[in-house]
Amino acid sequence: PLSLGSGGGRKFVKRLERREIEMNIWQSLPKGFTVLAPMEGVTDVVFRQVINRAGRPDLFYTEFTNVTSFASEKGRHDALERLTVCATDAPIIAQIWGRNPEHFAILAAELEGLGFQGLDINMGCPDRHVNKAGGGAAMIRTPELAVACIQEAKKMTKLPVSVKTRLGFTYVDEFRDWLPLVLAQDVANLTIHLRTRKEMSKVSAHFELIPEIIRIRDSIAPGTKLTINGDIQDLNQVKELSLQYPEVDGFMIGRGVFLNPFCFTGRVQEARGGDVSVRELMDLFKFHLDRYDERSDELLSQGSRYPYEPLKRMFKLYVNSFDGASDLRVKLMDCKNTGELRTVIDEFLETI
């Protein structure tokens, strides 16, 4: 073993320190950075390519990957499909969830080699199946286990480890005990959805709590980046929030992307007073279909499949607000494959 007291040892330590600095993507992001929220069944490698074309955020996240699935022989293939990245993804963070600290360690050790710049532990997902398994927002109710999962992940990787969570599971004021516990783990970034698990998205995000959250962060872990999530729709709103809360480092957009796939650029549809034409929306739609077909062929060659039905939930990204949108959407819903979708789109474009 190399003696750290030797000159070579000091150089070795400096190389390690440089490497850790280089690998902390959070330190290189601009103030007021933007993030596409991880969304189950949405933010896969295909969708991220679409948003990259429309106008990418500063940082991408994957959809959720279960650490226990990755740790098992049976579930690893599905987990690796979820962790697929492409050339336009970087920088990208792997979003992972579970409740077994050993399984967090197993997956954390592999992520650098899979092309990620960080890993984020989901402690905020409100899905009842995830919560029943003890993951997502349910971790707020098992704080000792949550700490163990963070610590085991950090032990096994030099990638920065971050956490995404909510204000609480049932009550808003849970954040006063919960957030200090997470911040004490020296995570690289803490993303807070400004609602509780019980509130889901039925109430407005609690923006009024941001100043208190900033004070908690500054008193416990001033080096931890703070990202806010909930009811943030586009770049224009991000700019307004950055002026109002300059101490907040980043802003995450989730459902807002369904209202406007160009949300990270500040551009909006012509039908809503902007400059994005219907033809541009349809071109983006067809780009999405091309990437879908590529991914479908790739998975088919691996003995897997990319289902068609979930693609229908994406139609609302492109077909909304403009004249004829409702009729077009009805025709699209009757289609059974991407070839039929392209035919319907092209026929519509001939009428405008």
N, C-alpha and C positions, 0 to 999 in steps of 0.2 A: 504493500500500500504506500501511496505517496505521502510523505511527511509534510504536513501543512506548515511546519516551521521553516522549510527550505524555500529558496527563491522560486523553484518550480511550483511548489505548493501554493505560494501567494498568487502566481500567475493563474493557476488552476482555479482558485477561488474567484479571482476577478473574471475569468471566462464564464464561470457559472453565474455570477452576479449579472454580467452583461446579458447572458442568455435569458435569465429570468426577466430582466427589464424589457428585452426585445419581445418576449412572449406575452407581456401584459398588454394586450390590445386596448384595454380600457384607458391606459395612460396616453395613448396616441389619438384618441377620438377628440374632435373639436368640442368646445363648450356648447351646450345645447344640442348635442348629437341626437339623431333620430334612429329608432329601432322598429323593425316590423315584429309585432308580438308573435310568439309561438301560438299557433292555433291547430288543434287536433283535426286531421283530415283536410287541412288547408295548406299550411306553409311547408309543403314538401318541395323536392328539388325542381319540379315543374313550375309550381306557383312562384317560387323565388326567381326563376328565369323571366317570368312574365313581369314581375314587379321591377326587376333589374332593367328590363327594356323600357318600361313606362317611366322609370326614374327611381333609382334605388335609395333606400335609407343608408345611414352610415354603418349600420350593423344589421346582419340577418341572424335569426334564430331558426333552428329546425322545429318541426313538430315534436311532440313528446315521445321519448323512448323510455321504456320500462327497464330499469337496471336488472331486475330479476329475470326478465325475458332474455336479456343479453347474456346473463350468467348461466343460462341453461342451454343445453345442446338443442332442445326442441325449439326454443324461441329465438335463438341467436340470428337465424336467417332473416326473420321479420324485423328484428332490431337493426340489423345492418342495412336493410332496405330503407328504413327510416333515417339512417345516418348517412345516406348517400349525398355527396356534395358534387358540385360542378365548378368549372373554372371561374364563373362569374359570381360565385357565392362569397368568396373571401372579402372582408373578414366575416366569419360566421361562428356562432356559439351553439354548442350542442345542448339542447334542453332535455334533462333527464329527470326521472321521478322514481319513487319507490319508498321502501321503509327498512330495507336491510343494509346496514352499514358495510358489510363485507361485499355485497353486490355493487354498491357505489364504488368501492375501491377497485373492483375488477374492471368496471367500465371506464373509470377515470384513467386507468393505466393505459388504455388503448386509444383514447381520443386524439392525442397528438398525432399518432400515426395514421389516423383516418382523415386528417386534413383540417382539424378544427383549431381555432385560436383561443378557445376557452370553453368551459362547461358551466352550465347554469342549473341549479337544483330547483325544481318546481315545488314550492310549498304554498301554492295558492290556487291550484286548479279546483273548481267547485263541483266537478263531475261526481255524481254520487257513487259510481262504480270505483273510481279512483279513490275517493274518500273512504269507502267501505274497506278497501284494501290497505288503508292506513297511509296512503300517499296524498300528494297535493295539499290542499288546505287542511286536511286532517292532521298534518304534522304540527300545526299550531297547538293542537291539543296534547301532543307528546313532545314537549320541548327538549327533554334529555335525549330522546331518540333523534330528533332533528339535529342537535349539536353533534351527535356521534356520526351521522351521515355526512355532515359537512367536513368533519375532521378526517374521516377515513378517505374521502375523496381527495382532500388536500394532501394527504400523505403520499398518494400514489401518482401525482402529476405535478409538472412544473407549469402547466397551464393555469391561468387565473380561474379561481372558482367563485362564482357569483350565486345569488339567490333571488328568486322571484316569489313574492308572497302577497298576502292581503293584510288589511288592517287587523283582522281578527277572524275567528271562525263564526261566532254568534254576535258578539257585541263590538261596537266600534272602538271603545276605550281599551280593548285588549292590546292595541298596538303599543301602549305605554310600557307594558311588560315584555311583549313579544319582540318588538324591533330591537331593543337594547341587547337581548339575548343573541340575536342573529348578528348584529353589528360587532359584538364582542368576539366573534369568530374570525375577525379580520378578513371578511370577504372582499373581493375586488370591486363588486358592484352590488347594490341592493335595489331591486326594482319593486315598487310598491303599487299594487292595484288599489286605488283609493276607495275600496268597498270591503265589506266582510263577505265571507262565504254565504251567509244567510241572505244577505242583500242581493247576491248574484249581480244582475245588471238592472234590477227593478227600480233602483233609486239613483239619483245623480251622484257622481263621484264627489268625495268629500275634499274638495280643493282647499277648503278653509283650514284643514289640518296640516297643510304643507309647511307653514312656518314652524310649527311645533316639531314636526318630523325632522326638519333641517336642524333644529337645535339639538335634538337627540343624536343625530348623526355626528354633528360637530363636536359634541361633548364626549362621545364614546369612540368613534372611528373616523376622524376627519379625513383620513386618506381613502376611505371607501367612497366610490362614486354613487350618486343617488339618481335613480331614474324613476319617473312618475308615469303611471299608466291608468287609463280609465277616462272615457269621454273625450279623448283627444282625437280629432278627426283629420287634421291636415297640417301642412307646414306653416300656413299662416297663423293657425292657433298656437303652434309650437313657438313661433317668434313672439307672440303676445305673452305667453306664459314665461318665456325666457326673460323678458323685460320685467315681468311682475315678480318672478322668483329667480333671480340670477344665481343663487346658490345651488339650484338644481342643475345637475350635470347633463341629464338626458331625458328624452320623452319618447314613450313607446305608443305606437298606433296599432290598434287591433281591428275592431269592426269598422273603423273609418275607411279602411281600404276597400270595403265592399260598396261604399258610397262613391268612391272615387279612386280607381287604381293609380291615378297620377298624384295621389295625396302627398307624396314626399317631394314633389316639385313645386307645389303651389298652383299648378294648373288645374282648371276645372272644365267641365263640358260646356259647349256653346249653349246648350239648353238651360244651363244654370248660370249663364252670364260669363262664361269663360271662352277659351280658345281651342278646346279639344273638340274636333268635329266628329260627327257620327262615323265618317269613313275611317278616321284614325282609331276610334274605338273598335270598329269591325276588323281593322288590320291587326290590332292587338289581340282580339278574339281569335283570329285565324293563326296568329303566332302561338297562342296558347294551345290550339288544337295540334299544331305541328309538334310542339314539345311533348304534348300528351302522347301522340303516336310514337315518337321516338322512345319515350319511356316505356310505353306498352310493349314495343318490339324488344327492348332490352330485357325487360322482366320475363317476357315469354321465352326468350332464349335461355333464361336461367331456370325455367320450369315454374315460374310464378306468373302472376297476372296483375294488371292495373285496371281495376273495375271501371266501367263506363258510367254507371248511375251517379256516383258522387260528383262527376263532372257537371251535372245539371245544376248543382248548387252554385256554380260559378257564373251561370248565365246572367245573374243580376248585376255582376260587375260591369257588363258591357251593354246590357239591354235595359235601360231605364230612362225615364224623364223625357225622352224625345218623342216626336210624333210617330205613331206606328209601333212604339216599343211593346205595347201590350199584345198586339196581334202577332208580332214577330216572336215574342216569348212563347206564345201558345204553339206556334209552328215548331219552334226549336224543341219544346218539351216532347213533341211527338216523334222526334228523330231517334233512331236506334244505334247510330254510329257516327263517327266524325265525318265520314264522307257525306252523309245526309245533312249534317250540320252545315258543312261548307256550301252545299247546294242552296240551302235555304238562305244563308247569308248573302251569297252572290245574287240570288234572285231579288232579295230586298235592296241591295245596293243599286240594282238596275232601275229601281223606282224612285231614287232620290237624286 
